[in-house]
Amino acid sequence: MPPPAPSAPGTWPSRGQRPDDALAGELVAVANQGRARRGFAAASAALDRSAVLTTDPGGAAERLADAVTDAFLAGDVSFRLA
């Protein structure tokens, strides 16, 4: 059985996946939904993965900065990239 598509619900892109701005944008939407529900840890994880998939270095940096902020709001003061 083949693995699920990267954008299938319930799956995360792997760190080795090629850049994909469309999927990165979907993850930003997931992060925004998480923030609206005070799910800052989920928002941080979505933004972290979104930054990995973003082709624009400036956009990726903004998403990482937002991921760090959301991690802090979730209580994770030791957020670091793996």
C-alpha positions in Angstrom: 0.0 0.0 0.0 1.5 3.4 -1.0 2.1 6.0 1.7 -0.6 8.8 2.0 -0.2 11.9 -0.1 1.7 14.7 1.8 -1.4 16.9 1.9 -3.7 14.1 3.1 -5.5 15.0 6.4 -3.6 13.8 9.4 -0.2 13.7 7.7 2.8 16.0 8.1 5.4 16.7 5.5 8.8 15.2 6.3 11.9 17.3 6.7 13.3 15.8 3.5 10.3 16.8 1.3 10.8 19.2 -1.6 9.6 22.8 -1.2 5.9 23.1 -1.8 4.4 26.6 -1.4 0.8 25.3 -1.8 1.2 22.9 1.1 3.0 25.5 3.1 0.1 27.8 2.7 -2.3 25.0 3.8 -0.2 24.6 7.0 -0.4 28.3 7.7 -4.2 28.0 7.5 -4.0 25.1 10.0 -1.9 27.3 12.3 -4.4 30.2 12.1 -7.2 27.8 13.0 -5.1 26.5 15.9 -4.5 30.0 17.2 -8.2 30.9 17.0 -8.8 27.9 19.3 -5.8 28.8 21.6 -4.0 25.7 20.2 -0.6 27.4 20.2 1.4 24.2 20.3 -0.4 22.9 17.2 0.0 26.3 15.4 3.7 26.2 16.2 4.2 22.7 14.8 2.3 23.6 11.6 4.3 26.8 11.1 7.6 25.0 11.7 6.7 22.5 8.9 5.4 25.3 6.7 8.7 27.1 6.9 10.6 24.0 5.8 8.3 23.8 2.7 8.4 27.6 1.8 10.6 28.5 -1.1 11.0 32.2 -0.2 13.7 32.5 2.5 12.1 35.7 3.9 8.7 34.0 4.2 10.3 30.9 5.8 12.0 33.1 8.4 8.7 34.9 9.2 7.0 31.5 9.6 9.8 30.3 11.9 9.5 33.5 14.0 5.8 32.9 14.3 6.4 29.3 15.2 8.7 30.3 18.0 6.2 32.9 19.3 3.4 30.3 19.3 5.7 27.8 21.1 6.3 30.3 23.8 2.6 31.1 24.1 2.1 27.3 24.5 4.6 27.3 27.4 7.5 25.8 25.5 10.4 28.1 26.4 13.0 25.7 24.9 11.7 25.6 21.3 14.4 24.7 18.9 14.5 23.3 15.4 15.3 19.7 15.1 
